[in-house]
């Protein structure tokens, strides 16, 4: 995902990957305590929810920017057309 907040995305995905690995190791260990596993699952779930919220906010920001940019481009195009239609006032004759 590229965009306005790539550092946030990278940070979240790296933290999620870390917790996934830790959780997988905890599941593989037979002497792991259930409470530790549940705590890690909860942390991973919170990170994922945080990731989804940031992703939605980023997508919303991109949509808003695109709408703003398109609106500005339309206004500029209209203004350029108006300027081209106006006859030149200074054509060398005074």
C-alpha positions as CSV (number, residue, x, y, z in Angstrom):
1,X,0.0,0.0,0.0
2,X,1.4,3.3,-1.0
3,X,0.0,6.6,0.0
4,X,-0.1,9.4,2.5
5,X,0.9,7.3,5.5
6,X,3.3,4.6,4.4
7,X,5.2,4.7,7.8
8,X,2.0,3.9,9.7
9,X,1.2,1.0,7.3
10,X,4.7,-0.4,7.6
11,X,4.8,-0.1,11.3
12,X,1.4,-1.8,11.7
13,X,2.3,-4.6,9.3
14,X,5.6,-5.3,11.0
15,X,4.0,-5.3,14.4
16,X,1.3,-7.7,13.2
17,X,3.9,-10.0,11.6
18,X,5.9,-10.0,14.9
19,X,2.9,-11.0,16.9
20,X,1.9,-13.6,14.4
21,X,5.3,-15.2,14.7
22,X,5.3,-15.0,18.5
23,X,1.8,-16.5,18.5
24,X,2.8,-19.3,16.2
25,X,5.8,-20.1,18.4
26,X,3.5,-20.1,21.5
27,X,1.1,-22.5,19.8
28,X,4.0,-24.8,18.8
29,X,5.3,-24.9,22.4
30,X,3.5,-27.5,24.4
31,X,4.3,-25.8,27.8
32,X,2.8,-22.4,26.8
33,X,0.2,-21.1,29.1
34,X,-3.3,-20.5,27.7
35,X,-3.5,-17.0,29.2
36,X,-0.3,-16.0,27.4
37,X,-1.7,-17.3,24.1
38,X,-5.0,-15.5,24.6
39,X,-3.2,-12.3,25.5
40,X,-1.2,-12.5,22.3
41,X,-4.2,-13.2,20.2
42,X,-6.0,-10.2,21.8
43,X,-3.0,-8.0,21.0
44,X,-2.9,-9.2,17.4
45,X,-6.6,-8.7,17.0
46,X,-6.2,-5.1,18.3
47,X,-3.4,-4.4,15.9
48,X,-5.4,-5.8,13.0
49,X,-8.4,-3.5,14.0
50,X,-6.0,-0.6,14.2
51,X,-4.6,-1.5,10.8
52,X,-8.1,-1.7,9.2
53,X,-9.1,1.7,10.7
54,X,-5.9,3.3,9.4
55,X,-6.5,1.7,6.0
56,X,-10.1,3.0,5.8
57,X,-8.9,6.5,6.9
58,X,-6.2,6.5,4.3
59,X,-8.6,5.4,1.6
60,X,-11.0,8.1,2.6
61,X,-8.2,10.7,2.5
62,X,-7.2,9.6,-1.0
63,X,-10.8,9.8,-2.2
64,X,-11.2,13.3,-0.7
65,X,-7.9,14.4,-2.3
66,X,-8.9,12.9,-5.7
67,X,-12.3,14.7,-5.6
68,X,-10.6,18.0,-4.6
69,X,-8.0,17.6,-7.3
70,X,-10.6,16.7,-10.0
71,X,-12.8,19.7,-9.0
72,X,-9.8,22.0,-9.1
73,X,-8.8,20.7,-12.5
74,X,-12.3,21.3,-13.9
75,X,-12.3,24.9,-12.6
76,X,-8.9,25.5,-14.0
77,X,-9.9,24.0,-17.4
78,X,-13.0,26.2,-17.5
79,X,-11.0,29.3,-16.6
80,X,-8.4,28.5,-19.3
81,X,-11.1,28.2,-21.9
82,X,-12.6,31.6,-20.9
83,X,-9.1,33.2,-21.2
84,X,-8.5,31.7,-24.6
85,X,-11.9,33.0,-25.9
86,X,-11.2,36.6,-24.8
87,X,-9.6,38.7,-27.6
88,X,-6.2,40.0,-26.9
89,X,-6.4,43.6,-25.8
90,X,-2.8,44.6,-26.4
91,X,-2.1,43.7,-30.0
92,X,0.4,46.5,-30.5
93,X,-2.1,49.3,-31.5
94,X,-2.5,52.0,-28.9
